[in-house]
């Protein structure tokens, strides 16, 4: 499959979450099947393309890896425009990375309205500092499941993107069916 192949759908996916939770590592693992152990903060946003075949449908994903640092908050809102779906990523070893989940999701939905959202509990190869109850409360509040991932060990990364792509594809198909 090449980027020159004609996709039936084009979807923009954005990544939300505090700095150093592993957004860039998850994108790198999915798009390039690689993992870089050294942390380099994303400046603004990095955009990646990946062709995915799902249910015999070719989908082009435009993946926006958005900086998590607070000084990029105003820029992020512009990056959310026209997003088809979003991942909220938190670091299982750092409870503070889930503390502002409401701020992140409110900022997103203010721009996009309701779009498919998948939460990723990243770095599950390490010991968790977040209780099961905390995770269940967040999952219930937003009506989403939390997928445990490890970019380092390639745990559930492909599954997370498949889940996201399927949810966006279902939404797009439902929308086109209603338009008929």
N, C-alpha and C positions, 0 to 999 in steps of 0.2 A: 504494500500500500504506500502510495506517495501522496504528498500534498497536492500534486497535480490531479489526482483522482477527484472526480466530481462527487461532492458530498450532498446528500439529500437534505441535511440540516446543518446549520452553523449555530453553535451555542457558546455564549460567553460565561465562564465560570470565574468567580472571584474568591479569593482566600481572605478570611478575616482572622484576627487574633493578635495577641500581644507579640512583642518582639521576642525572638529566640525560642518560639514554641515548635519550630520545625516546618513552617509553611514551605520555605524554599527547598528543604530536603525532601518533603513529600512530592512536590512538583518535579524535582530532579529525578526521584526514584521512578515516578510514573512516566514522565516524558522521555527520559534518557536512560532509564534503568541504571542509575548511578547514585552513589551516596558520597558526599564530601563531609568529612568530619569536622572541618574547621568552620567556625561561625563567622560569616561576614554579613552585616546588616544590609538588608535590601534598601536601596535609596529610591524612594518613589514607588515605582512598580517595574516588574519584569514581565514580559508577555511571551508565552510559549504556545506553540500549535501542536496538536496531536490528532491524528485521524483514528477513529474508533469504529469498529464494526459491531453493531448490536442488533440482533434480530434480523440479520441480512440487510440492515440499513447502514449506510456509511455516514458517519457524523464527524464534522470537524469541530474540535473543541479549541476555543481560544481561552487560555488559562492565564488569568491575571494574578500574579504573586505580588500582593500589595504590602508595603512596609507597615510594620506594626507599631512603630514608635509614635508617641503622642504628637510630635511636631509635624506629622504627616496627616493629621486628622482631617483638615480641610480639603486636602488633595484627594483623600480617599473617597469622599462623597462624589467627586467628579468621576472617579474610576468605577464607581458602582453603576453608573448609567448603563442601561440596556443589558444588565446582567440577567442571564437565564437561570442561574443557580448560584448558591454560595456554600462554601465550607467554612465553619467556624472551628478553628484548631486551638486546643489548649494542651499544655504540657503537664502530664500526669504527676510529675515530680514537683510542680510549683503551683499550689492552690491559688495564688494570686492571679494566675493566668485565666482563671475561670470567673474570678470575682466581678469583672466588668462585662460579662456576657450580655447583659441587658443593654448597655451602652452601645456595644458593637452591633447588635441585631436591630436596635432602634435606628441607629444611623443608617444601616443598610435599607431597612424597609421604608424609611422616610423617602428614600430615593427610588426604590424599585417596586414598592408594594410587596405583596406576598409572592415569594418565589420559593422553589424547592431549596431547603436548607438541610445540610447534613453536618453533624458535629463529629469531630475526630479527636479522640483522646490519644495524643501522640506520645511517643517514647515509652510505650508499654513494655519494652525490654528492660526498663528500670523499675525500681520499687515505687509504687504510687503513694502520694501524700494527700490524695483526695479520696474522701470516703465514698462508699457505694451509695449512701443516702444522698450525698451532695449531687452525685451524677444522676441519680434517679429523679431528684427534684428538678434539675435543669431539663432533663429529657422530657419529663411530664409537662413542665411549664410550656415548652415550645412544641410539644407533640412530635418530637423527632427521636430517632434512635441515635445512640452514640456508638460509633465504630472505633474499637481499639486498634491503633496503628503503631507501627514502628517503621520509619523510613530507613533506619539503619539496617534492620533485619528483614525488610520488605514484608512486613506483616500487614495484611489486609489493605494494602495501598491500591492494588488493582480493583479489589472488591468495592472500595469506597468510591472510586471513579465510575465503576459500572453502576453502582446504586444511584449516584448523582445523575449520570447520563440517562439512565432508565426513567428516573423521576421527571427530568426535564422533557424527555421524549414523550412520555405519557401526557404531560401537561400540554405540550405543543399539539399532539394529536387530538386531545379532547377539545382544545380551543378551535382547531380547524373543523372538527365535526359539528361543533355548535354554530359555526359560521354558515354551514350549509343549509 
